[in-house]
Amino acid sequence: MALTRDFKATVVAQVESDPAFAKALLDEATALLISGEADTARVILRDLVNATLGFEQLATLTGVPSKSLHRMLSPKGNPSMNNLAAIVGAVSSKIPHSRRSARPQKVA
């Protein structure tokens, strides 16, 4: 019998160990939203929430009840743009970013 690992557990482990993977998932979710594939984007965002901060902490950060957030990020959810922006912002804040400055440094 082959040993297998639950897909969601694999995603959580990868996000926790590899910030670049987490950022790539967030970028993909954003691209999917823009291209009109909201169903898939919500599933990716849900996995990212579970892997980064959890729904209770997300509820605290966004001011939206946890149960509502679960519904919003379900395959049939229908979050508003304001809620999506709050969710993406909260998840993004929990993903470690490169230490490189966003602005170019002036050379003296």
DAQUI-V953354 format. One record per backbone hydrogen bond with DSSP energy under -1.0 kcal/mol. CO is the residue of the C=O (numbers start at 1). NH is the residue of the N-H. If there is no record, write none. Layout:
{{CO/NH} {CO/NH}}
This chain:
{{6/10} {7/11} {8/12} {9/13} {10/14} {11/15} {12/16} {13/17} {14/18} {18/22} {19/23} {20/24} {21/25} {22/26} {23/27} {24/28} {25/29} {26/30} {27/31} {28/32} {29/33} {30/34} {31/35} {32/37} {33/36} {37/41} {38/42} {39/43} {40/44} {41/45} {42/46} {43/47} {44/48} {45/49} {46/50} {47/51} {48/52} {49/54} {54/58} {55/59} {56/60} {57/61} {58/62} {59/63} {65/69} {66/70} {67/71} {68/72} {69/73} {71/74} {74/77} {80/84} {81/85} {82/86} {83/87} {84/88} {85/89} {86/90} {87/91} {88/92} {89/93} {91/94} {92/95}}
